[in-house]
Amino acid sequence: MKQVIMETLKTERLCDSVYKTVFCGDVSGITNAGQFVNVKIDDLFLRRPISVCDYGDNTLTLVYKTVGKGTEELSCAKRGDKFDMLTGLGNGYDLSAAGEKPLLIGGGVGVPPLYCLAKKMIKAGKKVSVALGFNRKEEAFFVREFEDLNCRVFVSTVDGSLGKKGLITDVLPDDYSYYYACGPMPMLKAVFNAARGDGEFSFEERMGCGFGACMGCACKTLFGNKRVCKEGPVFKKGEILW
């Protein structure tokens, strides 16, 4: 964990209530795809945990949905605005388990951290497939970005307005070596039951401190209670208890 001051470069709206903000500053505390940062918002007591979408060359990209006062204020950030952040939080994904044909499964705001993971996989010479699930076309984002990485991309929408009509489990390919999933809890449970073989799941949870001190985000696993912010947010399929 590292506490830094990050300066806003730009903020843009991607779709509906989803925004992307790019910061510059010290990103040395971030070491793995799947980690998150905890952002201090003025006048709010608790920091806001947000998954890292991308990082490198002293830049940090966060993609998030405005669901409350904290993220609403963040979405209004302008060039030059500064934010106190705790960076490099959480364990991140185990890239060594990927095999040659990893599958990345993301739903809604579970999509952003998979972008950083895809970049690392592509750089390592992996043949990456990505399954993305949204409610409707107007809520979809980052489809083009994954295609630009030369990933094989499958898209589902509940109303059929983009890609295949149905749930994300309806577009999972069969030819993959290992999978990584991130998204809302109902989606993660569905993927757990539908996907074959081993994989990893990134969980979201309300957090107090964000670095394991308060135990506020503890969850039950096969090996006892674990903290989503510290031992997680990524857990192996074999240790998960629903």
N, C-alpha and C positions, 0 to 999 in steps of 0.2 A: 504494500500500500504506500502511496505517495500523495501528499497534499500539495497541490499546485494551483496557480492562478492561470486560467485559460482566457484568451481574448477572442471575442467573436469576429469571424471574417465575413460570414454571410448566413442568412436564414431564408429558406424558401419553402413554400407550401407544395407538397407532392400530390396530395389528393385529400378531399374532405377535411378531416381533422388531423392529418398526418403531416409532420414538418421535418425538414432536415436542416440542422445547424452545423456549420463547420467552424472549428476553433483552431487557433494556433497557440503553441506553448510547449511545455515539457511533457512528452508522452512516454518517457523512459520507464515509467512505472507500469505501463501496459506491456504484457509479455505474451499474451495468447488470445486467440479468437475465442469469443464466448465470455470474456470478462465484462465487467460493467464499471461505471463511474457513479459516484454519489455527488450530486450537484447541489450547492447551497444557493437557495433562492432568497433574496432579501425579504425580511419580515416574516419568513416562515421558519418554524422551529426545526422541523425534520428536513434533512436533505432528500432529494429525489433520485432514486436509483434508475439509471438508464443504460441499456446494453450498448456496448461499443459496436458501431456499424463498420467503421474503418479507422485506421490510424497509420501514421508514418510520416517521415520528413517534417516533424514538428507540427503535424496537423491531426486533429481528431474530428471525426464525423459522427454525430448522433442523429438517429432517426427515431421519432417518438410520436405518440398520439396525445393530443390534448384531452386529458380526462379530469383535470382539476385545476386549481389556481396555480400550482407550481409549474406544470407543463404549459399552461396558458401564458404565463409570464415569460417562460423560456422561448416560446414561439414568437414573442415580440422582440427578441434580442436583435440589436442592430450592430453593425460593424463598429468595433471598438469597445463594446460592452464587455466587462470582465466578470468571470465567475470563479468562485472558489470551489475546487473539486477534489475529491478523494479518488485517485485513479488506481488501476491495477487490482480491482477487487474481484473476488471469486476465483474459481479454479480454471474455468474455460474448458474447451473441448480437448479430448485426447486424439491428436492427429495421428499418432503412431498406430492406432487401431483401424484406420480407414481402409486398408487394402487398396486395390487398384481402381475400383469403381465405386466410390462413396456416393451415397444419396443424401441430399440435404432436404429436409421437410419443414416448411415454414408456413404458418398461418397468421394473417394480420400483422400485428406489430412484433410477432415472433420472427419475421423475415429479416430485419436488419442485421442481427449478429451473424447470420449465415452468409452474408456477403463477404465479410472479412475471412470467414472460414473457407469460402469458395476460392478466394484469391490465393490463399496459402496452399490449398489443394492443387490448384492449377499450376502454381509455381513449382510444386513438387512432382509434377508430371502425371497427376491423377486424371482419370476420365470422370468428370463430375456431372451428376444428374441432380436437378433441383425440382422439387414439387412445391408449388405455391398455391395456397388456398385463400379465397376471399369470399365475401358475401355477394358482391356485385362488381361489375367493371369499374364503377366510379371509385371504389375503394382499393383498387389494385395499384401497386407501385413496385418498382425495381425489377419488373419483368425484363425490360430492355437491358438493364445493367447486367443481369446474369447472362443474358444472351450475348452481350458484348464480351463477356469473359470466355466465350465459347463453351458454356455449359449447355447440356441438353435440358431444356426447360419444359415442364408439364404444369398446366394451370387449370384450376377448377374454380368455379363460382357457383354459389348456391342457386342463383337464378338463371344460370346459363348465359349470362351476358358477355362472358369472356372465357375462352377455353372450354372445357367440358362441364356440363351441368352436373352438379352433385357436390360431394364432400371431397376433401383432399385425399382421403383413402381410396377414392375412385380413380385417381390418376397415378398411383404409385407404380413405377415400373417393376419388373421382376428381376432384372439383371443388375444387381448391385451387391457389393461386398460387405457393406456396413452402412448404418444410417445415423444421422444426427437430426433431432427434432426440436423445434422451438415454437411455442404458440400458446394459445389459451388452454386451460386444463381439459375441457371436453375434447379438444382436438388431440392432445397428448394421449389421453386415455384411448381414443379411437385408433391412433397410430400404434400404440402399445399392443392392442389386440389384433390389428390387421397386418402389421409389418412382420416379415419373417426374419429370422436370424437376430444377431445382436445389434445394439445401438445405444445411443445416449440421448437423454432428454434434459432440456434446459427449463427450469421452473421459475415462475414469477411468484413473488411473495411480498407482502407488506413488510417493510424493514424499519428498524429503529436506527441502529448505529451503522449497519452496512459492512462491518468488519469482524463480527463474531463475538462482541463483548456483551451484548444485552440478551441474547438467546431469544429474541422476539420472533425470529423467522424459522425456528426449529421445526423439523418435520420428521415423521417416523420413517425409518428404512429397515430393511432386513437385518442391518447391523447396528440397530439402535437409532437414537435421535441424532440427526445431523442438521447443521445450520445451512440454510439455503445461501446465505451471503458468504460463508466461509468454506465449508466442505463442498458446497454447490457453487453456482446454481445448476451445474451440470452433474447429472447422476447416471450411472450405468443402468441399463435395463434390468439387470439381475439383482439390483439392490432396492428397487422401487416397490413400495407398498402403497396401494391406492386406498 
